[in-house]
Structures are given as C-alpha cells and as structure tokens.
Amino acid sequence: MAYLELKNIYKTYGQGTDETEVLSNINLKIEEGEFVAIVGFTGSGKTTLVNLINGLIQPTSGEVLFKGEPVVDTSHERGVIFQNYSLLPWLTVEQNVIMAVKEAFPKREKEVYKRKAAYYIDMVNLTPAINKFPKELSGGMRQRVAVARALAMKPDMIIMDEPLGALDALTRGNLQDQILNIWGKDKRTALLITNDVDEGIYMADRIIPLRPGPKATLGPEFKIDIERPRDKTEMNDNTSYKATRNAIIEYLMDIGNERKSEATTEYILPELTPKDFVNQFRY
C-alpha cells in the first residue's frame, strides 16, 4: 500500500459552459520515506494538486488516499510549507511556531510548547530572532520560520508548495540544504512542488513533470540516480545528473512547444489613437 496515492483525480472549477477542467486523470503513488518532486510550468495546476493532497479542496472525481484512508480534511499529519510564508504578523517567531504545536498537540503544558518551539527554531538557525515579529525578518528568515512551524507539528509527510521560489539564489541554496538535512534525520515522506528542474534533481528521489493545463496531467517519471548526500559542485560533473537534467528539460520544452502549436485563439488589439496631451491642456 502506497503512503500517499492519488487515484484517477479530476478537478474542475465553474459550471456549465464556464466549467474548466484543471486536472485530468492524475494518478500518483508515493512510498513512505520517499522524496518526490513535481515540476511544472506556472499556472499548470500545481497548487491545486497541493490543496487536494492537503485536504483543503476535494476532487471533482477520484480519490486521494493517505495511509490507505481517504483525505477529507486538513491534518497535522501532512505539514505544508507554502510559498508565501503564511505567518501571523502580530505574533513573534516563537508564538507562530507555538500556535502550530498547540494545534497538533492540544492539552499540553505551556513549557512543553515553548521547549518544542525552541527546538525547531534552533534547527533552522533562528534562535537569535525568536522574539522578533515577521516584519523584522528577511524573506529567507520568514521562510525558515514557516519550515520550523511545519516541522514542529511532527507531520508524517511534508508538502512543499514552491517554498523557495521567491528567495534569492544564496538564501535558496542554503535553505535547500537545511531542508535536506532535516529530512535526512528521519526520512519523513516529502513532496516538493517546484518549477526549478535543478532544485528537483538536487533534492528528490524522482521527478514527475506536470503537463500544463487545462486538463493538466502527470508525465513520465525520471528517477534521480545520484547518491546522497549530494554536493552541488560535484553534481555539475556527474554524468547521471547531466543526462537526467537534459532529458527533463527536453521533455518540458517539447510539451511547451506542443502547447503553443495547440493554441488556436487569435487576439486582435483594437485600433487606438493616443491622446494629444500637449494640445489637451492648451487654452
């Protein structure tokens, strides 16, 4: 039995003539302890897929199973790290993490909450900022708070929805390593949604492209045959890395070109005459 399974998932929005099929015939199995990356274009339905897995929305048809049980609601067993941090601005770093711990483990003593929060905040190297508010933190620091908050709930599965997309290259690289180090300690099942092929290859065990919508569906999987721990510098000279990267990029380019050739809508701009701003204000 797969740890997470998506069976014949279809997701539509709207009704009647306004109905749009966003996801079509999605089938996916992730085993316990696996790190899987889904790579896709912007607007291809990646966030809709995450929301289905997390129980925020329900499929139009099909079934999402977690540990063999249907996903019908959110659960602290599936921790999500969002791209936009989703921190409460009126709470400190510590308070944001404590709030998550309370949700996952109610009826614990206050000191237990503080101790757990401190542990995970230290894990992402933010102890000096423990009493700061989100507005006092950089983008990378806020994302580390989001990581600490998700991990503090001790989820059985970590779901990351393009969590590093808005960060600069240096911060992004550092946070990739931190997430991998944390994941490597207990090998919790992980799903990474990204539009960065290199990030997927560096972090995941296998990569699955998401063909662009409407009617987005999953493409063939690419297994990452590179030993862990991985070194970014050494990977540049790794034959398997080069072959896998080229194959994925070639596949994405092919479906991108296919998408362009299928586009039949022609947009014609109206003829416009610019205003004569000089003469307009003459008296």
Residue pairs with C-beta under 8 A, 6 or more apart in sequence:
1 67
1 68
2 29
2 30
2 31
2 65
3 30
3 31
3 32
3 33
3 34
3 66
3 67
3 157
3 189
4 28
4 29
4 30
4 53
4 64
4 65
4 66
4 157
4 189
4 191
5 28
5 29
5 30
5 63
5 64
5 65
6 26
6 27
6 28
6 29
6 52
6 53
6 62
6 63
6 64
6 65
7 27
7 62
7 63
7 64
7 65
8 25
8 26
8 27
8 61
8 62
8 63
9 23
9 25
9 26
9 27
9 52
9 59
9 61
9 62
9 63
9 64
10 21
10 23
10 24
10 25
10 26
10 59
10 60
10 61
10 62
11 21
11 22
11 23
11 45
11 48
11 52
11 57
11 59
11 60
12 19
12 20
12 21
12 22
12 60
13 19
13 20
13 22
14 20
20 214
21 213
21 214
21 215
22 45
22 48
22 213
22 214
22 215
22 216
23 45
23 48
23 49
23 52
23 59
23 213
23 215
23 216
23 217
24 213
24 215
24 216
24 217
25 217
26 49
26 62
26 217
26 218
27 218
28 208
28 218
30 36
30 189
30 191
31 189
32 189
33 187
33 188
33 189
34 189
34 190
34 205
34 206
35 183
35 189
35 190
35 192
35 203
35 204
35 205
36 190
36 191
36 192
36 204
36 205
36 206
36 207
36 208
37 191
37 192
37 193
37 194
37 199
37 200
37 203
37 204
37 206
37 207
37 208
38 46
38 49
38 191
38 192
38 193
38 194
38 207
38 208
38 209
38 210
38 218
39 194
39 195
39 196
39 197
39 200
39 207
39 208
39 209
39 210
39 248
39 252
40 46
40 193
40 195
40 209
40 210
40 211
40 212
40 216
41 195
41 210
41 212
41 252
41 256
42 195
43 212
43 213
44 210
44 211
44 212
44 213
44 216
45 210
45 213
45 216
46 161
46 162
46 193
46 195
46 210
47 161
47 193
48 57
49 193
49 210
50 80
50 159
50 161
50 193
51 57
52 58
52 59
52 64
52 71
53 64
53 66
53 71
53 78
53 159
53 191
54 71
54 74
54 78
54 80
54 159
55 64
55 71
55 72
55 73
55 74
55 75
55 78
56 74
58 72
63 70
64 70
64 71
65 71
66 75
66 77
66 78
66 157
67 156
71 78
76 100
76 103
76 104
76 153
76 154
76 155
77 155
77 156
77 157
78 155
78 156
78 157
78 159
79 150
79 151
79 153
79 155
79 157
79 158
79 159
80 150
80 159
80 160
80 161
81 143
81 146
81 147
81 150
81 158
81 159
81 160
81 161
81 163
82 146
82 161
82 163
83 161
83 162
83 163
83 165
83 166
84 166
85 134
85 142
85 143
85 145
85 146
86 146
87 96
87 134
87 142
87 145
87 146
87 149
88 95
88 96
88 99
88 134
89 133
89 134
89 135
90 133
91 99
91 133
92 130
92 131
92 132
92 133
93 121
93 126
93 129
93 130
93 131
93 132
93 133
93 134
93 137
93 145
94 114
94 117
94 118
94 121
94 130
94 131
96 134
96 145
96 149
97 116
97 117
97 120
97 121
97 145
97 148
97 149
97 152
98 113
98 114
98 116
98 117
99 149
100 149
100 150
100 152
100 153
101 108
101 113
101 116
101 117
101 152
101 153
102 108
102 113
103 153
104 152
104 153
104 154
105 112
105 113
105 116
116 152
117 148
117 152
118 127
118 130
119 152
120 148
120 149
120 151
120 152
121 127
121 130
121 145
121 148
123 148
123 151
123 182
124 144
124 145
124 147
124 148
124 178
125 144
125 178
126 141
126 144
126 145
126 148
129 136
129 137
129 141
134 142
134 145
137 145
138 171
139 166
139 167
139 168
139 171
140 167
140 168
140 171
140 174
140 175
143 163
143 164
143 167
143 171
143 175
144 175
144 178
146 163
147 163
147 175
147 178
147 179
147 182
150 158
151 158
151 182
155 188
156 188
156 189
157 188
157 189
157 190
157 191
158 183
158 188
158 189
158 190
158 191
159 190
159 191
159 193
160 179
160 190
160 191
160 192
160 193
160 194
161 193
162 193
162 194
162 195
163 175
164 171
164 172
164 175
164 176
164 194
164 199
165 194
165 195
165 196
167 175
172 199
173 232
176 199
176 202
176 203
179 203
180 203
180 229
180 230
183 190
184 228
184 229
192 199
192 200
192 203
192 204
194 200
197 207
197 245
197 248
197 249
197 252
198 245
200 207
200 248
201 207
201 224
201 226
201 235
201 241
201 244
201 245
201 248
202 230
202 232
202 235
204 224
205 223
205 224
206 221
206 222
206 223
206 224
207 221
207 222
207 224
207 244
207 248
208 218
208 219
208 220
208 221
208 222
209 218
209 219
209 220
209 222
209 248
209 251
209 252
209 255
210 216
210 217
210 218
210 219
211 217
211 218
211 219
211 255
212 255
212 256
212 259
219 251
219 255
220 251
222 244
222 247
222 248
224 240
224 244
225 240
225 244
226 235
226 238
226 240
226 241
235 241
